[in-house]
Amino acid sequence: MNKFLPYILLLFLFALAQETEAQTQGGKPRRIEIIYGGEFTIDNIKYPGATIFKSDGQRVQFRHQGLDVWCDLAVLYEERNEVIAHGDVLLQQGDTLQMNSQFVSYKGNTKTAVAREGVRLRNGNMTLETEELFFDRNAQEAYYNNFGKITDPDNELTSKTGKYYIVTKKNQFTNAVKIVNKDFTVNSQVLDYYHNSGNAYFYGKTTITGADYKVYCERGFYDTRREQGYFMKHAKIEYDLKTLQGDSLYFNKRRQFSSGSNNIFISDTVNKTFVRGHYGEIHKAKDSMFITKKALIISLVEKDSMYMHGKRILVTGKPKQRIIRVYPDARIFKRDMQAKCDSIHSSEANGLTQLVGKPVAWTGESQMTGDHIHLIANSKTEQLDSLKVFQNALVVEKDSLSDGYNQVKGKFLYGKFKNNTLRQIDFIQNTESIYYIYNDTKELVGINKLTCSHIKLYLDKDQQIQQTVFITQPSGNLYPEEKLPKSDRKFREFVWRGEERIPSKEAIFSEEEKQIKPKEIKGMKTPEEIDETEHLLAHPELKNLPPAPKKPNHKKWFCALGTVIALLI
């Protein structure tokens, strides 16, 4: 036999004895202690098997594993290790947890209590009030099933059912949950609230109503101390006469700021404006909103709508004073008019919309270009009133019977709208035209090239050129087609951009923009992850501590020791 075997056996027996003692102590419940009993009697009819303790001027007190209870009358069932306390009951655990009620039933074997009648539980700066409260000391949890009220320095919370986690100072509410704060109220189906941080987490239909905002979500988070939060699942923020909707929303009351990601929709009913995109911001303090990633702004004009798109859209200013900026690769779609340019600047105050940077506009079969294009709306009727093209104004219309193009140019162009439809165009200064002339049998007679100081075009309701009038000393020639070189059939400024025309509101996005997809929303942490985060917020010193050592597995240790002994033998 190995000479070390006796020592190994001794070590094994010592460890076994320690383990047995630990199991015995842990498995056998401790008895309820009577600290002060006062007067005691026995009433086997009313309380069979119990001892009755009554205050004699000094209150009855009993104790169980760190829990002290004071009352006027106590009924102790020693065999069952249970006590029932009556009359002005005070329960205290540690230095911070206290509970007042008129009745407490406490079971020492399970370390559970039921309190009734005017229950008031206090833990630090938190107070819980209800008519019946269940307290589980093993789990360190208290819960109620028939309405309760929780108060702390920041909020008052009520619900039909609720649970309080003593260690983490967390409340879990279900059914008719309400938070009342001096600045806002919260109504929710399911809500977790952490007293250390003042953070609330929502797990059902929830509405937050402040002085000048309203939030709805079905999953979210709200910092009740800072009035800021993160919302998901049918989330909506009503803010500054605007409504922001999206897959993921952020709100900060102090900064007067809100933002959203994925499928964003901002409605401004006062200004009859709607904005879409995959990322958006509202800055109340700056009276502005910003949107990008398939950004689209829709303005209601009578029964028609005007759509504007750019990679970025910025709206600033108070109602009736708004300025809309759309850039870059700006585009407009309206049922009877479309346009493209580098950027758009639109002022609500004067009704002026400027198309800047290689602008082009289409109406009917006509294409308009120039150095600058302005659209002017009537601020009272909110209808398009007129159109202006400055420098190198050119209108081109593809000839329907040939491969040629009818063209009219001038230094300036002035257009007039009627019922939101362009019906008249005037060319001023250095005007010229190239026009294909046909007889009654639609045979080409020739190509007319003409100059004068003023040309007027009249359009029908379908935006087709109905009549051309040449004013003030027109001069020109009608050329047979074969006599006019192709190089002379187009003005120097001519560029046909028909392939860029936007045929529908769905086609307003470029191919690049069409490829933009909503980014992945990570969502919110699980309740278990939130518990861990909130615990670290309450105890930041724990962040730098090394991970806790694993508890020793005595069974595995004994098995290993047995194996060693067997080998030695």
C-alpha positions in Angstrom: 0.0 0.0 0.0 1.2 3.5 -0.8 2.7 5.3 2.2 0.7 8.5 1.4 -2.7 6.6 1.5 -3.5 7.3 5.2 -3.0 11.0 4.7 -5.2 11.0 1.5 -7.9 9.1 3.4 -7.8 11.6 6.3 -8.2 14.5 3.8 -11.1 12.8 2.1 -12.9 12.1 5.4 -12.4 15.7 6.6 -13.8 17.1 3.3 -16.7 14.7 3.5 -17.5 15.8 7.1 -17.5 19.5 6.0 -19.8 18.8 3.1 -22.2 16.8 5.3 -22.3 19.6 7.9 -23.0 22.2 5.2 -25.8 20.1 3.7 -27.3 19.6 7.2 -27.2 23.3 8.0 -28.6 24.2 4.7 -31.4 21.6 4.6 -32.8 22.1 8.1 -34.9 25.2 8.5 -34.2 27.4 11.5 -36.8 28.0 14.1 -38.7 31.3 14.6 -37.4 33.0 17.7 -39.5 34.9 20.2 -37.5 37.9 21.3 -40.2 39.4 23.5 -43.5 37.6 24.2 -45.3 39.9 26.7 -48.4 38.1 28.0 -48.9 34.6 26.5 -52.0 32.3 26.6 -53.3 29.2 24.8 -56.7 28.9 23.1 -57.0 25.4 21.6 -60.5 26.1 20.3 -59.6 29.2 18.3 -55.9 28.5 17.7 -55.3 24.7 18.2 -51.6 23.9 18.7 -50.6 27.5 19.0 -49.2 29.8 21.6 -50.6 33.4 21.8 -48.4 36.3 22.7 -49.9 39.7 23.5 -48.3 43.1 24.1 -48.0 44.1 27.8 -47.0 47.6 27.0 -43.9 46.5 25.2 -44.6 45.1 21.7 -44.3 41.5 20.8 -41.2 40.7 18.8 -40.1 37.6 16.9 -37.1 37.0 14.7 -36.1 34.6 11.9 -32.8 34.7 10.0 -32.4 38.4 9.8 -36.1 39.3 9.8 -37.7 41.0 12.8 -41.4 41.5 13.3 -43.1 43.6 15.9 -46.9 43.5 16.5 -49.6 43.8 19.2 -50.6 40.1 19.0 -48.7 37.1 17.7 -50.0 33.5 17.2 -47.0 31.1 17.0 -47.4 27.6 15.6 -44.1 26.2 16.8 -44.5 22.8 15.3 -45.3 24.2 11.9 -42.7 27.0 12.4 -45.3 29.6 11.5 -46.4 32.8 13.1 -49.4 35.1 12.5 -49.1 38.7 13.6 -52.0 41.1 14.2 -52.2 44.8 15.0 -49.9 47.5 13.8 -47.4 45.0 12.4 -43.9 46.2 11.6 -41.6 43.9 9.6 -38.0 44.8 9.1 -35.2 43.0 7.1 -31.7 44.5 7.2 -31.3 48.3 7.5 -33.4 49.4 4.5 -36.5 47.1 4.1 -39.5 47.8 6.3 -43.2 46.8 5.9 -46.2 48.0 7.9 -49.6 46.3 7.9 -52.4 45.2 10.2 -51.8 41.5 9.5 -48.8 39.2 8.6 -48.7 35.5 8.2 -45.1 34.2 8.1 -43.9 30.7 7.4 -40.4 30.0 8.6 -39.9 26.8 6.7 -40.4 28.5 3.3 -39.5 32.0 4.4 -42.6 33.4 2.9 -45.1 36.0 4.2 -48.5 37.4 3.4 -49.4 40.9 4.5 -52.9 42.4 4.5 -54.7 45.6 5.3 -53.0 48.9 4.6 -49.7 47.3 3.5 -46.8 49.7 3.2 -43.4 48.4 2.0 -40.4 50.7 2.1 -36.9 50.1 0.7 -34.7 53.1 0.5 -36.6 55.9 -1.2 -39.2 53.5 -2.7 -42.6 53.0 -1.1 -45.1 50.3 -2.1 -48.8 50.5 -1.0 -51.4 47.8 -1.5 -54.0 45.8 0.5 -52.4 42.4 0.1 -48.7 41.7 -0.5 -46.9 38.4 -0.9 -43.3 38.3 0.2 -40.8 35.5 -0.8 -37.5 36.0 1.2 -35.8 33.2 -0.7 -36.2 35.0 -4.0 -36.3 38.4 -2.3 -39.5 39.3 -4.2 -42.8 40.9 -3.2 -45.9 40.9 -5.4 -49.5 41.9 -5.4 -52.5 40.9 -7.5 -55.2 43.5 -6.7 -53.8 47.0 -7.4 -50.8 48.6 -5.9 -49.1 52.0 -5.8 -45.3 52.6 -5.9 -43.7 56.0 -5.3 -40.2 57.2 -5.4 -38.8 60.8 -5.6 -39.4 60.9 -9.4 -42.6 59.0 -10.1 -45.8 57.5 -8.9 -46.6 54.1 -10.5 -49.8 52.1 -10.2 -50.9 48.8 -11.7 -53.4 46.0 -11.1 -50.7 43.4 -10.6 -47.0 43.9 -9.9 -43.8 42.4 -8.5 -41.0 44.1 -6.6 -37.4 42.7 -6.8 -35.8 43.8 -3.5 -32.1 43.2 -4.5 -32.2 45.0 -7.9 -34.9 47.5 -6.8 -36.9 46.6 -9.8 -40.7 46.7 -10.3 -42.4 44.5 -12.8 -45.9 45.7 -13.6 -48.7 44.1 -15.6 -52.3 45.1 -16.4 -53.4 48.8 -16.2 -49.9 50.2 -15.6 -49.6 54.0 -15.1 -46.7 56.3 -14.3 -47.4 59.8 -13.1 -44.6 62.3 -13.3 -44.8 66.0 -12.8 -43.9 66.4 -16.5 -45.6 63.4 -18.2 -47.7 60.3 -17.8 -47.2 56.7 -19.0 -49.9 54.2 -19.7 -48.8 50.6 -20.5 -49.8 47.0 -20.6 -46.5 45.6 -19.3 -43.7 47.7 -17.8 -40.4 47.1 -15.9 -39.2 50.0 -13.7 -35.8 50.4 -12.0 -35.7 52.7 -9.1 -31.9 53.1 -9.1 -31.9 54.7 -12.6 -35.5 55.7 -13.1 -35.6 53.7 -16.4 -38.8 52.2 -17.6 -38.9 49.3 -20.2 -42.1 48.6 -22.1 -43.3 45.1 -23.3 -46.8 46.0 -24.6 -49.0 48.8 -25.9 -47.7 52.0 -24.3 -48.5 55.7 -24.5 -46.3 58.5 -23.0 -48.0 61.9 -22.9 -46.0 65.0 -22.1 -46.8 68.7 -22.1 -46.1 69.1 -25.9 -45.5 65.5 -27.1 -47.0 62.1 -27.2 -45.3 58.7 -27.8 -46.8 55.3 -28.7 -44.9 52.0 -29.0 -45.3 48.3 -28.2 -41.6 47.8 -27.2 -39.4 50.5 -25.8 -37.4 52.2 -23.1 -37.8 55.6 -21.4 -35.5 57.4 -19.0 -38.0 59.1 -16.8 -35.4 61.4 -15.2 -34.1 62.8 -18.5 -37.2 62.4 -20.6 -35.5 60.5 -23.3 -36.2 57.1 -24.8 -36.0 54.5 -27.6 -39.1 53.0 -29.1 -39.9 50.2 -31.5 -42.8 48.1 -32.9 -45.5 50.5 -34.4 -43.6 53.4 -32.8 -45.0 56.9 -33.2 -44.0 60.3 -31.8 -46.4 63.3 -32.1 -44.2 66.3 -31.6 -44.3 70.0 -32.6 -47.4 69.6 -34.7 -45.7 66.7 -36.6 -45.9 63.0 -36.4 -42.8 60.8 -36.7 -43.3 57.1 -37.4 -40.6 54.4 -38.1 -39.3 51.0 -37.2 -36.9 52.5 -34.6 -37.4 55.9 -33.0 -35.4 58.0 -30.5 -36.7 60.9 -28.5 -35.0 63.5 -26.2 -37.2 66.1 -24.6 -34.3 68.2 -23.2 -32.6 68.5 -26.6 -36.0 68.9 -28.2 -34.9 66.3 -30.7 -36.3 63.1 -32.2 -35.0 60.7 -34.8 -35.9 57.5 -36.6 -34.5 54.7 -38.7 -36.2 52.5 -41.3 -39.5 53.2 -43.1 -39.6 56.7 -41.7 -42.8 58.7 -42.2 -43.2 62.3 -41.0 -46.5 64.0 -41.4 -47.0 67.7 -41.1 -50.8 68.2 -41.5 -50.7 71.9 -40.8 -48.5 72.4 -43.8 -50.0 69.6 -45.8 -46.6 68.0 -46.1 -45.4 64.4 -45.8 -41.9 63.1 -45.7 -40.5 59.6 -46.2 -37.1 57.9 -46.0 -35.0 55.5 -44.0 -33.5 58.0 -41.6 -35.1 61.2 -40.3 -34.6 63.9 -37.6 -36.9 66.6 -36.1 -35.3 69.5 -34.3 -38.0 71.4 -32.5 -35.7 74.1 -31.1 -34.5 74.8 -34.7 -37.9 74.4 -36.3 -36.4 71.9 -38.7 -36.5 68.3 -39.9 -34.0 66.4 -41.9 -34.4 63.1 -43.9 -32.1 61.0 -46.0 -31.8 57.5 -47.6 -34.6 57.4 -50.2 -35.8 60.8 -49.0 -39.1 62.0 -50.4 -41.2 65.0 -49.5 -44.9 65.2 -50.7 -46.8 68.4 -50.8 -50.6 68.4 -51.3 -51.7 70.9 -53.9 -55.5 70.9 -54.4 -56.4 67.4 -55.5 -52.9 66.8 -56.9 -49.6 66.1 -55.0 -46.1 67.2 -55.8 -43.3 64.8 -55.0 -39.7 66.0 -54.4 -36.7 63.7 -53.9 -33.0 64.2 -53.2 -30.4 62.3 -51.4 -31.1 64.8 -48.5 -34.1 66.9 -47.6 -33.9 69.7 -45.0 -37.0 71.6 -43.9 -36.5 74.7 -41.7 -38.7 77.5 -40.3 -42.0 78.0 -38.6 -45.3 77.4 -40.4 -45.8 79.7 -43.3 -42.1 80.6 -43.2 -40.7 77.2 -44.1 -37.8 76.7 -46.4 -37.3 73.3 -48.1 -33.9 72.3 -49.4 -33.5 69.2 -51.6 -30.0 68.1 -52.6 -28.2 66.6 -54.4 -29.7 64.9 -57.5 -33.0 66.7 -56.9 -36.2 65.6 -58.7 -39.8 66.7 -58.9 -42.8 64.6 -60.0 -46.2 66.1 -60.5 -48.9 64.5 -62.6 -48.6 67.2 -65.3 -45.0 68.4 -64.7 -41.6 66.8 -63.8 -38.2 68.3 -63.2 -34.6 67.5 -62.4 -31.6 69.5 -61.2 -28.7 69.5 -58.7 -30.7 71.1 -55.9 -34.0 72.7 -55.0 -34.6 75.7 -52.7 -38.3 76.3 -51.9 -39.6 79.2 -49.7 -43.1 79.1 -48.3 -43.1 82.8 -47.5 -42.9 84.0 -51.1 -44.0 80.8 -52.8 -40.7 80.6 -54.8 -39.2 77.2 -55.7 -35.7 77.5 -57.3 -34.2 74.7 -59.5 -30.5 75.1 -59.4 -27.7 73.3 -61.3 -28.5 72.0 -64.8 -32.3 72.2 -64.4 -34.7 70.6 -66.8 -38.5 70.5 -66.6 -41.1 68.6 -68.6 -44.7 69.5 -69.2 -46.9 67.6 -71.7 -44.5 66.7 -74.6 -42.3 69.8 -74.0 -38.9 69.9 -72.4 -37.7 73.2 -70.8 -34.1 74.0 -70.0 -32.1 77.1 -68.9 -29.5 78.3 -66.5 -32.1 78.8 -63.7 -35.7 77.7 -63.4 -38.1 79.2 -60.9 -41.6 78.0 -60.0 -43.8 80.5 -58.2 -46.9 79.5 -56.2 -49.7 81.7 -55.0 -49.3 81.8 -51.2 -53.0 82.3 -50.7 -54.4 79.7 -53.0 -51.4 77.4 -52.6 -51.6 76.7 -56.4 -48.8 77.1 -58.9 -49.0 80.5 -60.5 -46.1 81.0 -62.8 -42.8 79.7 -64.1 -39.6 81.6 -65.0 -36.5 80.5 -66.9 -33.5 82.8 -66.8 -30.7 82.8 -69.4 -30.7 80.4 -72.3 -34.3 79.4 -72.0 -35.2 76.6 -74.4 -38.4 74.6 -75.0 -38.1 71.5 -77.1 -40.9 69.2 -78.4 -40.2 66.1 -80.3 -41.9 66.2 -83.7 -44.5 63.5 -83.8 -44.2 62.9 -87.6 -40.5 62.9 -88.0 -37.2 62.5 -86.2 -36.9 66.2 -85.8 -37.5 68.6 -82.8 -39.6 71.7 -82.6 -37.7 74.4 -80.6 -38.2 77.8 -79.2 -35.5 79.8 -77.4 -35.0 83.2 -75.8 -33.1 85.0 -73.1 -36.0 84.7 -70.7 -39.1 82.5 -70.4 -42.3 83.3 -68.5 -44.9 80.6 -68.0 -48.5 81.1 -66.6 -50.4 78.3 -64.8 -54.2 78.0 -64.7 -55.6 75.5 -62.1 -52.1 74.2 -61.5 -51.6 73.5 -65.3 -49.2 75.4 -67.5 -51.3 77.1 -70.2 -49.1 79.9 -71.6 -45.4 80.5 -72.3 -43.8 83.8 -73.3 -40.2 84.1 -74.7 -38.6 87.5 -74.3 -35.5 88.9 -76.0 -33.4 87.3 -78.7 -36.2 84.7 -79.5 -35.8 82.1 -82.2 -37.8 79.1 -83.3 -37.3 76.0 -85.4 -40.6 74.5 -86.3 -41.7 71.6 -88.7 -44.6 72.7 -90.9 -47.2 70.2 -92.3 -50.1 70.5 -94.7 -53.6 69.2 -94.1 -52.6 65.7 -95.3 -49.7 65.7 -92.8 -47.0 66.0 -95.4 -44.0 68.0 -94.4 -44.0 71.4 -96.1 -40.7 72.5 -94.7 -38.8 73.6 -91.6 -39.5 77.2 -90.5 -36.6 79.1 -88.8 -37.7 82.5 -87.5 -36.4 85.2 -85.1 -38.3 88.0 -83.3 -38.3 89.8 -80.0 -41.3 88.0 -78.5 -42.9 84.6 -79.0 -46.0 83.4 -77.2 -47.1 79.7 -76.9 -50.6 78.6 -75.9 -51.0 75.1 -74.5 -54.1 73.1 -74.2 -55.3 71.3 -71.0 -53.2 68.3 -72.0 -50.1 70.5 -72.1 -49.8 70.3 -75.9 -48.7 73.4 -77.9 -52.0 74.6 -79.4 -50.9 77.9 -81.0 -47.7 79.8 -81.6 -47.8 83.6 -81.9 -44.8 85.7 -83.1 -44.8 89.2 -81.9 -42.8 92.3 -82.9 -41.0 92.1 -86.2 -40.7 88.4 -86.9 -38.4 87.4 -89.7 -37.3 84.1 -91.1 -37.5 81.5 -93.9 -39.3 78.3 -94.6 -36.7 75.8 -95.8 -37.5 72.6 -97.7 -36.2 69.7 -95.6 -33.4 68.8 -98.1 -32.3 72.5 -98.2 -31.6 72.7 -94.5 -28.6 70.8 -93.2 -29.2 68.7 -90.1 -26.6 70.8 -88.2 -28.8 73.8 -88.7 -31.9 72.1 -87.4 -30.9 72.3 -83.7 -29.9 75.3 -81.6 -26.6 75.4 -80.0 -28.2 75.0 -76.5 -30.1 71.9 -77.7 -29.7 68.8 -75.4 -32.5 66.2 -75.5 -33.0 64.7 -72.0 -36.1 62.8 -72.6 -34.6 59.6 -71.2 -34.2 61.3 -67.8 -37.9 62.2 -67.6 -39.7 60.8 -64.5 -42.8 58.8 -65.7 -44.3 58.1 -62.3 -43.8 58.9 -58.6 -42.4 55.4 -58.1 -39.7 56.2 -60.7 -38.5 59.3 -58.9 -35.6 57.5 -57.3 -32.3 56.9 -59.1 -31.0 53.4 -59.6 -28.5 54.1 -56.8 -31.3 55.2 -54.4 -33.4 52.2 -55.3 -30.6 49.9 -54.0 -30.8 51.4 -50.5 -32.3 49.0 -48.1 -33.3 49.5 -44.5 -30.4 48.8 -42.1 -30.7 46.0 -39.7 -32.3 47.0 -36.4 -30.6 45.3 -33.5 -33.6 45.7 -31.3 -33.6 45.9 -27.6 -31.8 43.8 -25.0 -33.6 40.9 -23.3 -35.0 41.4 -19.8 -32.0 39.4 -18.4 -29.5 41.6 -20.2 -31.3 44.7 -19.0 -31.2 43.4 -15.4 -27.4 43.1 -15.8 -27.0 46.5 -17.3 -29.1 48.2 -14.7 -27.2 46.4 -11.9 -24.0 47.8 -13.3 -25.6 51.3 -13.5 -26.4 51.1 -9.9 -23.0 49.7 -8.9 -20.4 51.1 -11.4 -17.6 49.8 -9.2 -18.5 46.2 -10.3 -17.4 46.9 -13.9 -13.7 46.7 -12.9 -14.0 43.6 -10.7 -12.6 40.2 -12.0 -15.2 37.6 -12.7 -16.4 35.7 -9.7 -14.7 32.3 -9.1 -16.8 29.3 -9.9 -18.3 27.4 -7.0 -16.5 24.2 -6.2 -18.2 21.0 -7.3 -17.8 18.8 -4.3 -19.3 15.8 -6.0 -16.7 15.9 -8.9 -14.0 16.5 -6.3 -15.0 13.4 -4.3 -15.2 11.3 -7.5 -11.7 12.4 -8.6 -10.3 11.7 -5.1 -11.9 8.3 -5.1 -10.3 7.5 -8.4 -6.9 8.5 -7.1 -7.3 6.4 -4.0 -8.3 3.4 -6.2 -5.2 3.8 -8.3 -3.0 4.0 -5.3 -4.4 0.9 -3.8 
